[in-house]
Amino acid sequence: MSRLRAGGLIPNLLLALLSAGVSVAAAEWFLRTYLPVGGFLLRLDPRYHWALAPNTRTLYVHSRENGGGMVLVTVDSQGFRGEELRAGEHPRVVVYGDSFIEADYARLSETFAKRLEVRLGRATGLPIEVVNAGVNGYGPDQSLRRMQDEVRWLRPRAIVFAVLADNDFGDLLRNRLYRLEGGRAVEAGGVLADPARRLFEPGEPKRGLELWNRLWRYVRRVRRRARVSPEEREEREERARALVPNYIPLCLELCRKEYEAAVVRRELRITDLVRDHYDADVSLLPDSDAARYKRELLAAVLREVQLTSAREGVPLLALVIPSSIDVCEAYDVSVDPKAYPTYERRRLSREAADAARRAGLDVLDLWDAFRTAPRCLYYHHGEDHWNPEGQDLAARLAAERILAEGWLGTPPAGQGVRPGGPP
């Protein structure tokens, strides 16, 4: 009897080990494919400073206050968010912009680009493809350069060029790709230097099983939390709360330093890329030298956008996205009109739209639609991007405008869609 049991034990043990190995392999594949925590999407680029790295993926996790959901973000082989570009003859629309357009916090189906694709396709019955050319942190200068490099091989019927009224004025100074000279945008020669360059260099590749890496990460997190006393935790939370009322003065100070570095001293080396922040000088000190310079530089860069679209024969719509601070009645951060009596809620959006019109562009300013919406169309608690409802509303208005202009009509002879990628 013991021999029979021993004889059955070994095959069963092997079967159990094989089953466990298959389960571990399946879990490992699933984690690496669909839950790639710590993935790095950006790479250094000599022309744009940084760009999306082809064939990369990561997982975005919303804060608990914003639902705590997870979003798998993928970049295709050409450096665009989402699926691979479709080959064949079909009408294309390309959307340029920053993190509002890339939207790594939103499921692909909820992004402005996809909602625009769905709406245009339904309205026309055509197999419209909308290319998401947004990149986290981009300013209009970087979007301009990317458009110049891609428009000929993408061959779109139309372009949507997003301008974020919250911080795109300041992006032009932080990036130092262009400066103002005789009313024109000319090459400024700014280059990324350490430690700014290191922000876009991924860490050492992870070794070993992802399951083990996740378990070890969890253990370390638990240990760190255990070492933090309730008093220390409360102190940290208090410091975070104190930043809210000080945010606007901090932005004013950052604006001053950026103007002095980029315009007054004309520094070319960029060693400090702070997080994009509210353009407080344009909003609150509209008659200052810095505010005037930033308004004129934005108009000059957008003039280059217009010249590029005209030269390539592609109609372009400038989409002005309002700041959550301005357009939402009671947002996480707000401007105290008593402390800043020159504050006007619509100023940043109006100035961005005026700059685009002076550049000769067709403009869709979202201010009125977002201001009169029943609720705030942005996430809260540090995630200050538009939510799915805001993206869909913007897509509906953009689709209506593109259709009204007739930009998706029959293309000129030979203007098909080139399969594959850039030459």
ABEGO torsion letter per residue (X at the ends): XAAAAAAAAAAAAAAAAAAAAAAAAAAAAAAAAABBBGBBABBBBAAAGBBBBBGBBBBBBBBAAAGGBBBBBBBBAAGBBEBBBBBEBBBBBBBBEBAAAAGAABBAAABAAAAAAAAAAAAAGBBBBBBBABBBGBBAAAAAAAAAAAAAAAGBABBBBBBBAAAAAAAAAAAGABBBBGGBBBBAGBBBBOAAAAAABBBBBBBEBAAAAAAAAAAAAAAAAAABBAAAAAAAAAAAAAAAAAAAAAAAAAAAAAAAAAAAAGBABBABBBBBBBBAAAAABAABAAAAAAAAAAAAAAAAAAAAAAAAGBBBBBBBBBBAAAABABBABBBBAAABAABBAAAAAAAAAAAAAAAGBBBBBAAAAAAABABBABBBGGBABBBAAAAAAAAAAAAAAAAAAGAABBBBBGBBBBBEBBX
